[in-house]
Amino acid sequence: MTESKSIPNTSLNLIKKGKFYFIYEDSKEWILEDKTKRGLEVKEKTNDPERNVLSDKGMIYDMDGKGNKVNIRWFYPKDKFLLQTVEQNAQIMEKRYLEIQEITCPSD
């Protein structure tokens, strides 16, 4: 299992960034971080079945106090994934957030 990393970390290189994401690189992994979840405390590390990679999860609470587990970052092993795959997943996330932003804040 991958150790939890403090992002950003001096051993990580920033490869690419978007409005809503960062992609970092270390010697063994590509790391995709959701900027909107940055700063959340990591509550658990689990396998993300949608992407089939290890992910850090945190907790966001709704107005009723109900906690919802959310992915903060995903760890893509370099021996199994190309950077292009990570970038494609980042663009999907970026598009989703831009659509939400357009609906909720059309003037931004």
N, C-alpha and C positions, 0 to 999 in steps of 0.2 A: 504494500500500500504506500502511496506517495505521502510524504510528510506535508503537513499544512504549511503553506508559505505565507509570509507577510508580503503583501503586494502594495506598493512596489518594493522590490528587493534589489540590492546592488548586484546580486548574481543573476538577475534577470535582465534581458535586453528587450526594450520596447521595439516591436517589429512594425506594428501598424495601429492606428487609432481612428476611430470614427466618433461621431457625436455621442454615441451611447455605448461604446465598447473600447477596450484595449486588447491587443494581442501581444503577449510576451513570449519570450523563448528562454529556456534554460537548456542544459546539455541533453536532457532526455525528453522534454515535453514542449508542446505549444500550449499556452495558457490563455484562454479567452475569458475576459472579465467583463461583466455587465456593470457599466458605470453607474447605473441607477441603483445598484445594490451595494456599491462601494461603501465601506465603513460599517456594514452589518457584521455583527459577531458571527463567526462560523460556529454553528451548533452541531453539525455533523458532516461527515464525508460519506457519500453514498454513490453507487453507480447510477448514472442517469440513463434509464432504459431507452429513451428517445435517441440519444447520441451514442450510447454504449461506451461511455467514458466516465471516469471518476469525477465527481463534482463536490464543491463546497456548498453547503446549504446554510441559510440563515432563516430568521423568523421575522415576518412582518405582521403587524396586528391591524385588523380592520377597526372601524368605528365602534363595533360592538365588543371589542376586546378579544375577538377570535383570532388565534394565531394561524398564519399560513406559512408553510415552508416554501422557500424560494431559492433557486440557484443563484449563487453569487459568481462563481467561476467554474470553468470546466478544464480538465487536464487531458490533453490529447497526446498519447505517446507518439514520439516521432517515428518509431519503427512500425507503427500501424496507420498513421495518418499523414497526409501531405498538408503543407501549409495552406494550399488552395482549399481543402476541405474545411479547415478552420475559418478561413476568410469567407467562404460561402455561408457557413452557419452565422458568422458575425453579421453578414449582410442581411440575412433573414431576420435576425433580431433587430437590426437597425431599421429595416423597412417597417416592421411591426410597431416599433416605438414612434417612428415618424408619422404613421397613420393615426396612432393614438394622440399624438401631439396636435395633428391637424384637426382632429375632432374636438379636443378639449381646449386648445389654445390656438385658434386659427390665425391670430395676428403675430405669433412668435416665429 
